[in-house]
Amino acid sequence: MKYNFDEIIDRKNNYSAKYDELKLKFGKDDLIPMWVADMDFKTAQPIIDAIKDRVEQGIYGYTSRPNSYYESVSEWLNKRHGWDADSKWMIHSPGVVPTLSILVKEFTEPGDKIIIQDPVYYPFFDVVRNNGRELVLNTLKLVDGNYVMDYEGLEEAAKAGAKMLILCNPHNPVGRVWTREELVKLGDICLKYGVRVISDEIHSDLIYKNNKHIPFAMISEEFCKNTITCVAPSKTFNLAGLQASLVIFPIKEEREKFDNILGALDIKRNSPFSVVATEAAYRHGEEWLEQLLEYLEANIDYIYDYCKLNIPNIKPNKPQGTYLVWFDCRELGMNSEELSKFMIEEVGVAMDDGFWFGSMGEGYVRMNIACPRSIIEQALERLKTAIEKL
Ligand SMILES: Cc1ncc(COP(=O)(O)O)c(C=O)c1O
């Protein structure tokens, strides 16, 4: 089946956070929404069909999970990434961010130091701080336009007693797909000093040509035992609103502890829709995903070429993974507040401000490019016109 990613789907007035919360978030609603990370594309037809079948039954009671649910995830991870993760290691959870928060709260002590590598997905800051843990920033380094990890900084933080590291693999917002070598270096330091690794791999299926996602826990037996991994069909198949993710615990006691916590909160179940959508995605969504990746990559190339030719003072990175493009706008010479105002008032595009991701993000914006090409063309035209007026 050939999917049409050029189709414009009107998402306004449909309780879409990306569209209907523009005014709340940016103070205006006539902006092109390229912020929060969901896609303006319909998901794969087998997923829509599975949900439709479920809707047609007309009964949406408490829902159980068949073993095949977890098996579909396990088979997917093996097929796409070569990771033979046992389906018995997996626990369903309503989302990656709530999972991170529970892991921080239940697997560390108040006041413990937790490392994150900024600029990074901003809820990482919140899950540490809001649980009363000490945030330790091991800021990425920008070397010849490429973001790399600061291993010296990491070793120092680990030596100083950090208990946990939240790894973003691949990395939002800078789009790095970490190589095996990079992950091994990080993992060795964590093992040496007893730092637990939480690997957020929500973007792991959105990988572009010549890059390979390496599940962190797959690298070695020791890494596996030291890691709790989060995966989800939500970014890959545009299912974020269904609130389903998976947490992979190789250690039985930890898995049971997490399961009990979800049980105590009574949030153990899938919705009737997420259970069928997840399995349909992992079993039948690959054809759609392959076409999506091709489309996204062409969007990225378009952006890159357009900026080079028309607005050379704006420098987008070429992400190796994720549908998020990180734009370096520092040559505009604006501070964070001015840049944010400029994008809203003058350009008319709603993007994530770079500083939300940490202070290294000042002077940057993050554009969500998972939308029809025509929307990207409009947004870039607006950017060009506004810059010409400066
Ligand atoms: C790295 C990362 N983790 C987690 C999430 C959100 O996960 P969830 O919606 O399952 O809480 C996002 C969303 O953009 C993300 O980029």
PDBQT file of the ligand as one rigid body, heavy atoms in Angstrom, charges set to zero:
ROOT
HETATM    1  C1  LIG A 401      12.762  11.602  24.715  1.00  0.00    +0.000 C 
HETATM    2  C2  LIG A 401      11.286  11.573  24.978  1.00  0.00    +0.000 A 
HETATM    3  N1  LIG A 401      10.814  10.822  25.979  1.00  0.00    +0.000 NA
HETATM    4  C3  LIG A 401       9.489  10.764  26.250  1.00  0.00    +0.000 A 
HETATM    5  C4  LIG A 401       8.585  11.485  25.508  1.00  0.00    +0.000 A 
HETATM    6  C5  LIG A 401       7.124  11.445  25.855  1.00  0.00    +0.000 C 
HETATM    7  O1  LIG A 401       6.702  10.181  26.191  1.00  0.00    +0.000 OA
HETATM    8  P1  LIG A 401       5.246   9.893  26.737  1.00  0.00    +0.000 P 
HETATM    9  O2  LIG A 401       4.284  10.683  25.909  1.00  0.00    +0.000 OA
HETATM   10  O3  LIG A 401       5.090   8.416  26.576  1.00  0.00    +0.000 OA
HETATM   11  O4  LIG A 401       5.231  10.308  28.170  1.00  0.00    +0.000 OA
HETATM   12  C6  LIG A 401       9.032  12.283  24.445  1.00  0.00    +0.000 A 
HETATM   13  C7  LIG A 401       8.095  13.083  23.662  1.00  0.00    +0.000 C 
HETATM   14  O5  LIG A 401       8.449  13.891  22.849  1.00  0.00    +0.000 OA
HETATM   15  C8  LIG A 401      10.421  12.318  24.178  1.00  0.00    +0.000 A 
HETATM   16  O6  LIG A 401      10.927  13.060  23.193  1.00  0.00    +0.000 OA
ENDROOT
TORSDOF 0
